[in-house]
Amino acid sequence: MVTKAAKSGLKPGDITPAEVAAWMMQALDGAYVLHQSVAVSEIMQRFGDEFAWINENGSMAIKSSVLKAFDAMTGDDVVWERSGRLWRQRQYYDLPGRQQP
């Protein structure tokens, strides 16, 4: 698969985890939620499998440095809803902390 980054002439290493995290933030700002499956698929398509992948068990993963940058950018404004496997904007009823049931 040729990524959008490769089509633009960028090589692996030209894109930083912070740039991928910024895309995640932009995607979340454009919608109420960002599902993990959509994030992984889009990251792989846009930036390549250096930042996201599907492992042998079929589980989706995003590189920890991307998630760390995303957490730093979004602060307490975004929560991870574990049951839905998605990020969303924090609501008044949410528990303290990033992870929600």
Steps between C-alpha positions, in 0.01 A plus 500: 500500500632841408431747780397860446830599661694295244301652214599844624868404494539460877710212623471307827661713766381824337176478700506531878269339754383852588383554142302177510353602836408838353308320226317297768410820682374658178293189421347509848426872473311435177277238662370417844704180524806332350471123492823307542427294187459815290811658652714194431372464144548869420842519664618198303366650177626853560827440685588133457531206732780658699237671718210251503452136415283194542692225679489124443204464735299755305533762774544860391784704643626857485864571582542609861689817402198610293263435790731684740505803268121481456451490879725803542314695229151422625557515876184444704271602213491150345419164656560141389178301517626148545168325438458670162872502417482869411615846600243772556465848646468504879144544631381634835405148618840340434711360779834667574787382286542408134359148503125450529309172536 
